Amino acid sequence: MDELLLVHKLMKSVKLSNEKEEDGGKNIEYLLSCIKKHNLQPYFKKIMDKEIPQLEKQIQEITNHYNASISFLKELQQSLEQPVVVVKGFSNHHITNGRVLLRGASDIDLLSYDPIALRDALLAQGFDEKKTETGHELSELQRNNILIDLHKFVPVISYPADINNISRENKMTTGKGILFAGEISYSDLVQNSIKLFENVLIPDVNMSLIILCTSMFRDYITSGDEVPHFKLINLVEVYLLLQEPNFNATKFLELTKKYHANHSVEFVNTLLQQIYQVSIVDTKTNLRWFPKVLSWGFNKWFIPNDLIKTVFDTSFENVLSTLGAAPIQLKSDNILHLDVFGNLDSVSHAHYIARNNNQKQVILKVEWTNDLLVQVIINDVENIHEKDIINFNFENMNKKITLFGCEDRQKSFGVQNSYGSLVYNEKCKTLVAEFIIPNNELSDYLLENNKLGMNIFIEKHERENEVNCYIPMIILRNEANS
């Protein structure tokens, strides 16, 4: 089947990235982890000539979660006066009568006529609120194994008008940042949906395509530090939706124009052409390249050297290298002390920008003697600001450490940290972000033995100043003392 071309390409990419790996068991384990990251397990099973217990278990978990979700929605609809709309997840499985296979999903994305009332009703039914309002999301609620992501609308973003004026050589800043170009509202969805149950709707083919395109584009340009940049299952589903008899190119183009989604569609068109040699529609949009955002607040971008490699690269280490990281070998004591903007450029590249050019000194300390201690020290700051965020990303996305300026900010992101603290020293006027990972838990964070990959993101707010910074790091421990 043609949709399996993408799975074959991913398998080839994984094989090439592990061509020196002699242990076949580890290689298949790594391949399975990549397949799982992209929610491609059912498609991967179609091209395997043997049964893999780990794969079978994952597919059974997908089926179990789907059954639980359907049971919950059947129960929920009985108490609704207005229908809810389920976006993404299993919706495309239903509108294609099963041609789109069931995908792994951790949550159910819902839009409601009155999302606040629905949130309150779910809380009354025993759900706990895990995440509060941020942008287009109102709330994330959980009861047992059911996780609800309650949306206010589906956001559509685009590049600014002058995006084609940036260049790799000397200009990577635009006049404006990411534009929130449009909103797909509950009423928009109701007008372009079909019934799953009496009071549960799912988007039709054309609307589902718009949602997939806008979601993929948004995830791509805003994820400079995470792998995958988006889940490749979305591209498979786009391809399959294009084969549906209910797909209407004219209607789809109308929706693209209505929600200003032409940049999203052109991004997906480029990927479709590379993999499947097809396009959705021609939006008459000319983009020289597809930059990724480095700083939301300062309109700063960077352009990946190879779009397809960036999308398909399964290696977090390669992502760090793309961001400018070069390996740093620790000395015999396995201690690192760096003035990030004083002496880091010789071994790595930090992306930094500050309002009014009011640059802050950033010190990085790493002690990796047994446990791993990491400190980021920002000098000459006024205090901890409620909007401050310092984030540490690792190869295992589930293990990222994010420190916030206040508890409300932390709850809005739904993040709970086992490690880490953010402390302000009023006397020295320094802000210290610190975490310690015990040696017996380090394997979940490392690229491999004695190699740590880490991307540090800093968003520091002041009364008259704001700092944004990416610091990609690849740190090699001295094995003699490990």
C-alpha positions as CSV (number, residue, x, y, z in Angstrom):
1,M,0.0,0.0,0.0
2,D,1.3,3.4,-0.9
3,E,0.8,4.9,2.6
4,L,3.5,2.5,3.8
5,L,6.2,4.3,1.8
6,L,6.6,6.7,4.8
7,V,7.1,3.8,7.2
8,H,9.7,2.3,4.9
9,K,11.5,5.6,4.7
10,L,11.5,5.9,8.5
11,M,12.8,2.4,8.9
12,K,15.6,3.1,6.4
13,S,16.5,6.3,8.3
14,V,16.7,4.5,11.6
15,K,18.9,1.7,10.0
16,L,21.3,4.3,8.5
17,S,21.6,6.1,11.8
18,N,22.5,2.9,13.5
19,E,24.7,1.3,10.8
20,K,27.5,0.8,13.3
21,E,25.2,-1.0,15.7
22,E,26.1,-4.7,15.7
23,D,23.5,-5.8,18.2
24,G,20.3,-6.6,16.3
25,G,18.3,-6.7,19.4
26,K,19.2,-3.1,20.3
27,N,18.6,-2.0,16.7
28,I,15.0,-3.4,16.6
29,E,14.4,-1.9,20.1
30,Y,15.5,1.5,18.8
31,L,13.4,1.1,15.6
32,L,10.3,0.2,17.7
33,S,10.9,3.3,19.9
34,C,10.9,5.5,16.8
35,I,7.8,3.8,15.4
36,K,6.1,4.4,18.7
37,K,7.1,8.1,18.8
38,H,5.3,8.6,15.5
39,N,2.3,6.5,16.4
40,L,2.9,4.2,13.4
41,Q,2.6,0.8,15.1
42,P,-0.4,-0.5,13.1
43,Y,1.3,0.4,9.8
44,F,4.6,-1.0,10.9
45,K,2.9,-4.3,11.7
46,K,1.6,-4.5,8.1
47,I,5.1,-4.8,6.7
48,M,6.6,-7.1,9.3
49,D,7.0,-10.8,8.5
50,K,7.1,-11.9,12.1
51,E,5.3,-11.3,15.3
52,I,7.0,-8.9,17.8
53,P,5.5,-9.2,21.3
54,Q,6.4,-5.6,22.2
55,L,4.6,-4.3,19.1
56,E,1.6,-6.5,19.7
57,K,1.4,-5.2,23.3
58,Q,1.4,-1.6,22.1
59,I,-1.3,-2.3,19.5
60,Q,-3.5,-3.9,22.1
61,E,-3.0,-0.9,24.3
62,I,-4.1,1.4,21.5
63,T,-7.2,-0.8,21.0
64,N,-8.0,-0.7,24.8
65,H,-7.6,3.0,25.0
66,Y,-9.9,3.5,22.0
67,N,-12.6,1.2,23.5
68,A,-12.4,3.1,26.8
69,S,-12.6,6.4,25.0
70,I,-15.7,5.3,23.0
71,S,-17.4,4.1,26.2
72,F,-16.7,7.4,27.9
73,L,-18.1,9.5,25.0
74,K,-21.2,7.3,24.9
75,E,-21.7,8.0,28.5
76,L,-20.9,11.7,28.3
77,Q,-23.3,12.5,25.4
78,Q,-26.3,11.5,27.5
79,S,-25.7,14.6,29.7
80,L,-25.1,17.1,26.9
81,E,-27.5,19.6,25.5
82,Q,-25.2,20.5,22.7
83,P,-22.9,18.1,20.9
84,V,-19.1,18.0,21.5
85,V,-16.6,17.7,18.6
86,V,-13.7,15.2,18.8
87,V,-10.7,16.4,16.8
88,K,-7.7,14.3,15.8
89,G,-7.2,11.0,17.7
90,F,-9.5,8.3,16.3
91,S,-11.7,10.7,14.3
92,N,-10.0,10.0,11.0
93,H,-10.3,6.2,11.6
94,H,-14.1,6.7,11.6
95,I,-14.5,9.1,8.6
96,T,-12.5,6.7,6.4
97,N,-14.4,3.6,7.6
98,G,-11.1,2.1,9.0
99,R,-8.8,2.9,6.1
100,V,-7.0,5.2,8.6
101,L,-5.9,2.7,11.2
102,L,-6.3,3.4,14.9
103,R,-3.4,5.5,16.3
104,G,-2.0,5.8,19.8
105,A,-3.4,8.7,21.7
106,S,-2.9,9.8,25.3
107,D,-5.9,12.1,25.4
108,I,-9.2,13.0,23.8
109,D,-9.3,16.5,22.2
110,L,-12.7,18.0,22.7
111,L,-14.4,21.3,21.7
112,S,-17.7,22.3,23.2
113,Y,-20.3,24.9,22.8
114,D,-19.6,26.0,26.4
115,P,-16.2,24.7,27.3
116,I,-16.2,26.2,30.8
117,A,-19.5,24.5,31.6
118,L,-18.2,21.2,30.3
119,R,-15.0,21.6,32.4
120,D,-17.1,22.2,35.5
121,A,-19.3,19.2,34.7
122,L,-16.3,16.9,34.3
123,L,-14.9,18.2,37.6
124,A,-18.2,17.3,39.2
125,Q,-17.9,13.8,37.7
126,G,-14.7,13.1,39.5
127,F,-12.1,14.4,37.0
128,D,-9.0,16.2,38.3
129,E,-7.6,19.3,36.5
130,K,-4.0,18.6,35.5
131,K,-3.5,21.7,33.4
132,T,-5.1,25.1,33.3
133,E,-5.8,27.6,30.6
134,T,-3.1,28.4,28.1
135,G,-3.8,30.0,24.7
136,H,-6.2,27.8,22.8
137,E,-6.5,25.2,25.5
138,L,-8.9,25.7,28.4
139,S,-8.1,22.7,30.6
140,E,-6.6,19.2,30.8
141,L,-8.6,16.8,33.0
142,Q,-8.1,13.2,34.0
143,R,-10.1,10.5,35.6
144,N,-8.4,7.1,35.8
145,N,-7.2,6.3,32.3
146,I,-9.3,9.0,30.5
147,L,-7.5,12.2,29.8
148,I,-9.5,15.1,28.2
149,D,-7.8,18.0,26.5
150,L,-10.5,20.7,26.4
151,H,-9.9,23.3,23.6
152,K,-11.5,26.7,23.2
153,F,-10.6,26.6,19.4
154,V,-8.1,25.2,17.0
155,P,-5.3,27.8,16.4
156,V,-3.9,28.5,12.9
157,I,-0.4,30.1,12.8
158,S,1.6,31.4,9.9
159,Y,4.9,33.0,9.1
160,P,5.1,36.8,9.0
161,A,4.8,38.6,5.6
162,D,8.5,39.2,5.4
163,I,9.6,35.6,6.1
164,N,11.2,35.3,2.6
165,N,13.5,38.2,3.3
166,I,15.6,36.3,5.9
167,S,18.8,34.7,4.9
168,R,21.3,32.2,6.4
169,E,24.1,34.6,5.8
170,N,23.3,37.6,7.9
171,K,19.6,38.2,8.6
172,M,17.4,35.8,10.5
173,T,15.0,38.3,12.1
174,T,11.6,39.4,10.8
175,G,9.5,42.5,11.5
176,K,6.9,40.4,13.3
177,G,7.0,37.0,14.9
178,I,4.7,34.1,14.5
179,L,1.3,35.3,13.4
180,F,-1.9,33.8,14.9
181,A,-3.6,33.9,11.6
182,G,-6.9,32.3,12.3
183,E,-9.1,30.3,14.7
184,I,-11.2,27.3,13.9
185,S,-14.1,27.7,16.3
186,Y,-16.6,25.2,17.7
187,S,-19.3,26.6,15.3
188,D,-16.9,26.2,12.4
189,L,-16.4,22.6,13.3
190,V,-20.1,21.8,13.8
191,Q,-20.7,23.1,10.2
192,N,-18.1,20.8,8.8
193,S,-18.6,17.6,10.8
194,I,-20.4,14.3,10.8
195,K,-22.0,12.3,13.6
196,L,-20.1,9.7,15.5
197,F,-23.0,9.5,18.0
198,E,-26.1,11.7,18.5
199,N,-24.2,14.3,20.6
200,V,-20.6,13.5,19.5
201,L,-19.3,14.9,16.2
202,I,-16.1,14.4,14.3
203,P,-14.7,16.7,11.6
204,D,-15.4,15.7,8.0
205,V,-12.6,14.9,5.5
206,N,-11.9,18.5,4.4
207,M,-11.9,20.0,7.9
208,S,-9.8,17.1,9.2
209,L,-7.2,17.8,6.6
210,I,-7.0,21.5,7.6
211,I,-6.6,20.5,11.3
212,L,-3.8,18.0,10.5
213,C,-2.0,20.6,8.3
214,T,-2.2,23.4,10.9
215,S,-1.2,21.0,13.7
216,M,1.9,19.6,11.8
217,F,3.1,23.1,10.8
218,R,2.6,24.5,14.3
219,D,4.5,21.6,15.9
220,Y,7.3,21.9,13.3
221,I,8.2,25.5,13.6
222,T,7.9,25.8,17.3
223,S,9.9,22.7,18.3
224,G,13.6,23.6,18.0
225,D,14.6,21.3,20.8
226,E,12.4,18.2,20.7
227,V,12.2,15.0,18.7
228,P,10.0,14.2,16.9
229,H,9.1,17.7,15.5
230,F,5.7,16.2,14.9
231,K,4.2,12.7,14.7
232,L,4.6,11.3,11.2
233,I,1.3,9.4,11.5
234,N,-0.2,12.8,10.6
235,L,1.4,12.7,7.2
236,V,0.2,9.2,6.6
237,E,-3.4,10.3,7.5
238,V,-3.2,13.3,5.2
239,Y,-2.3,11.0,2.3
240,L,-5.1,8.6,3.1
241,L,-7.7,11.4,3.5
242,L,-6.8,12.6,0.0
243,Q,-7.9,9.3,-1.3
244,E,-11.4,9.6,0.2
245,P,-14.3,10.2,-2.2
246,N,-15.6,13.0,0.1
247,F,-12.4,15.0,-0.3
248,N,-13.3,18.2,-2.2
249,A,-10.3,20.2,-3.4
250,T,-12.5,23.3,-4.0
251,K,-14.0,23.2,-0.5
252,F,-10.6,22.5,1.1
253,L,-9.1,25.6,-0.7
254,E,-12.0,27.7,0.6
255,L,-11.2,26.5,4.2
256,T,-7.5,27.2,3.7
257,K,-8.3,30.8,2.7
258,K,-10.9,31.3,5.4
259,Y,-8.4,30.3,8.2
260,H,-5.3,31.7,6.5
261,A,-3.7,28.3,6.6
262,N,-1.8,28.5,3.3
263,H,1.6,28.3,5.0
264,S,0.5,25.2,6.8
265,V,-0.8,23.6,3.6
266,E,2.4,24.5,1.7
267,F,4.5,22.9,4.4
268,V,2.6,19.7,4.2
269,N,2.5,19.8,0.4
270,T,6.3,19.9,0.4
271,L,6.5,16.8,2.6
272,L,3.8,15.0,0.5
273,Q,5.7,15.7,-2.7
274,Q,8.9,14.3,-1.3
275,I,7.3,11.1,0.0
276,Y,4.3,10.4,-2.1
277,Q,4.7,12.7,-5.1
278,V,1.3,14.2,-4.6
279,S,-0.1,17.5,-3.3
280,I,-3.3,18.6,-1.6
281,V,-4.0,21.8,-3.5
282,D,-1.9,24.6,-4.9
283,T,-2.4,27.6,-2.6
284,K,-0.3,29.9,-4.9
285,T,2.0,30.5,-1.9
286,N,5.7,30.9,-2.5
287,L,8.0,30.1,0.5
288,R,11.7,30.1,-0.1
289,W,12.2,27.7,2.9
290,F,10.6,26.7,6.2
291,P,12.4,28.3,9.1
292,K,11.9,27.2,12.7
293,V,11.4,29.8,15.5
294,L,14.2,30.4,17.9
295,S,12.5,33.2,19.9
296,W,8.8,34.1,19.9
297,G,9.4,37.4,21.6
298,F,12.1,38.7,19.3
299,N,11.0,37.4,15.9
300,K,14.2,35.3,15.6
301,W,14.5,32.2,13.3
302,F,16.8,29.6,12.0
303,I,16.7,27.7,8.7
304,P,17.4,23.9,8.8
305,N,19.8,22.8,6.1
306,D,17.6,20.0,5.0
307,L,13.9,20.0,5.6
308,I,13.3,16.3,4.9
309,K,16.3,15.3,7.1
310,T,15.0,17.6,9.8
311,V,11.6,16.0,9.7
312,F,12.7,12.4,9.6
313,D,15.8,12.6,11.8
314,T,15.2,10.3,14.8
315,S,18.3,11.4,16.6
316,F,18.2,14.0,19.4
317,E,22.0,14.3,19.1
318,N,21.6,15.4,15.4
319,V,18.9,17.9,16.4
320,L,21.4,19.4,18.9
321,S,24.1,19.5,16.2
322,T,21.6,21.2,13.9
323,L,21.1,23.8,16.6
324,G,24.9,24.3,16.8
325,A,26.1,22.0,19.5
326,A,29.6,20.5,19.3
327,P,30.8,17.8,21.8
328,I,32.4,19.1,25.0
329,Q,34.8,16.7,26.6
330,L,34.9,17.1,30.4
331,K,38.3,17.2,32.1
332,S,39.6,14.6,34.5
333,D,37.5,15.9,37.4
334,N,34.3,15.8,35.2
335,I,33.4,19.3,36.2
336,L,32.5,22.0,33.7
337,H,32.3,25.8,34.4
338,L,31.5,28.0,31.4
339,D,30.6,31.6,30.9
340,V,28.1,30.9,28.1
341,F,28.7,34.0,26.1
342,G,32.3,34.5,27.2
343,N,33.9,31.2,26.1
344,L,31.3,28.9,24.8
345,D,31.5,29.8,21.1
346,S,34.7,27.9,20.6
347,V,32.9,24.6,21.4
348,S,29.2,25.2,20.8
349,H,26.8,27.8,19.7
350,A,24.2,29.5,21.9
351,H,21.3,31.3,20.3
352,Y,20.6,34.5,22.4
353,I,18.7,37.7,22.2
354,A,17.7,40.3,24.7
355,R,15.4,43.3,24.6
356,N,17.4,46.6,24.2
357,N,20.6,44.5,23.9
358,N,20.6,44.2,27.7
359,Q,22.5,40.9,27.7
360,K,22.8,39.0,31.0
361,Q,25.7,36.9,32.0
362,V,24.8,33.2,31.9
363,I,27.1,30.7,33.7
364,L,26.7,26.9,33.2
365,K,28.0,24.5,35.8
366,V,28.1,20.7,35.4
367,E,29.4,18.2,37.9
368,W,29.2,14.6,36.7
369,T,31.3,12.7,39.2
370,N,28.6,10.2,40.2
371,D,25.2,11.9,40.2
372,L,24.6,14.6,37.6
373,L,24.4,18.2,38.9
374,V,23.5,21.0,36.5
375,Q,23.3,24.7,37.4
376,V,22.4,27.6,35.2
377,I,23.2,31.0,36.9
378,I,21.9,34.2,35.4
379,N,23.6,37.3,36.9
380,D,22.3,40.8,37.4
381,V,18.6,40.1,37.5
382,E,15.9,41.8,39.6
383,N,14.1,38.8,40.9
384,I,12.1,35.7,39.9
385,H,9.4,36.9,37.5
386,E,6.1,35.0,37.4
387,K,6.6,34.4,33.7
388,D,10.1,33.0,33.9
389,I,10.7,29.6,32.3
390,I,13.9,27.6,32.3
391,N,13.6,24.3,30.5
392,F,16.0,21.3,30.1
393,N,15.2,18.9,27.2
394,F,16.8,15.5,26.9
395,E,16.5,12.7,24.4
396,N,13.6,11.2,26.4
397,M,11.0,13.9,26.1
398,N,9.1,12.5,29.1
399,K,12.1,13.3,31.2
400,K,12.4,17.1,30.5
401,I,12.8,19.3,33.5
402,T,11.0,22.6,33.4
403,L,11.3,25.3,36.1
404,F,8.7,28.1,36.4
405,G,8.6,31.5,38.1
406,C,5.4,30.7,39.9
407,E,3.1,27.7,40.7
408,D,0.2,29.1,38.7
409,R,2.5,29.2,35.6
410,Q,3.6,25.7,36.3
411,K,0.1,24.4,36.6
412,S,-0.9,26.1,33.3
413,F,1.6,23.9,31.6
414,G,0.6,20.8,33.6
415,V,4.2,20.1,34.6
416,Q,5.3,18.4,37.8
417,N,9.0,18.1,38.4
418,S,10.7,15.4,40.5
419,Y,14.0,17.3,40.3
420,G,15.0,20.9,40.2
421,S,14.6,24.3,41.8
422,L,14.6,28.0,40.9
423,V,16.2,30.2,43.5
424,Y,16.9,34.0,43.6
425,N,19.8,35.3,45.7
426,E,18.8,38.9,46.5
427,K,22.3,39.8,47.8
428,C,24.1,38.7,44.6
429,K,21.2,39.4,42.3
430,T,21.5,36.0,40.7
431,L,18.9,33.5,39.6
432,V,20.0,29.9,39.9
433,A,18.2,27.0,38.1
434,E,19.5,23.7,39.5
435,F,18.8,20.0,39.3
436,I,20.4,16.8,40.4
437,I,19.7,13.4,38.8
438,P,20.9,10.4,40.8
439,N,23.3,8.1,39.1
440,N,20.9,5.1,39.2
441,E,18.3,7.1,37.1
442,L,20.7,8.7,34.6
443,S,20.3,6.1,31.9
444,D,16.8,7.6,31.1
445,Y,18.4,11.0,30.3
446,L,21.6,10.1,28.4
447,L,22.3,9.7,24.7
448,E,24.5,6.8,25.6
449,N,26.9,5.8,28.4
450,N,28.9,8.9,29.4
451,K,27.3,11.1,26.8
452,L,24.6,13.7,27.8
453,G,22.6,15.6,25.2
454,M,20.7,18.6,26.6
455,N,19.1,21.7,25.2
456,I,18.6,24.5,27.7
457,F,15.8,27.1,27.0
458,I,15.8,30.3,29.0
459,E,12.9,32.8,29.0
460,K,13.8,35.4,31.6
461,H,11.5,38.4,32.2
462,E,12.3,41.7,33.8
463,R,10.5,45.0,34.2
464,E,12.2,46.5,31.1
465,N,13.9,43.5,29.7
466,E,13.3,40.0,28.4
467,V,15.9,37.4,27.5
468,N,15.5,34.4,25.3
469,C,18.2,31.8,24.9
470,Y,18.8,28.3,23.5
471,I,21.9,26.5,24.7
472,P,22.4,23.1,22.9
473,M,24.9,20.9,24.6
474,I,26.6,17.6,24.0
475,I,28.7,16.7,27.0
476,L,31.1,13.8,27.2
477,R,32.1,12.4,30.6
478,N,35.6,11.4,31.3
479,E,35.3,7.6,31.3
480,A,38.4,7.1,33.4
481,N,36.6,8.5,36.4
482,S,33.1,7.2,35.6
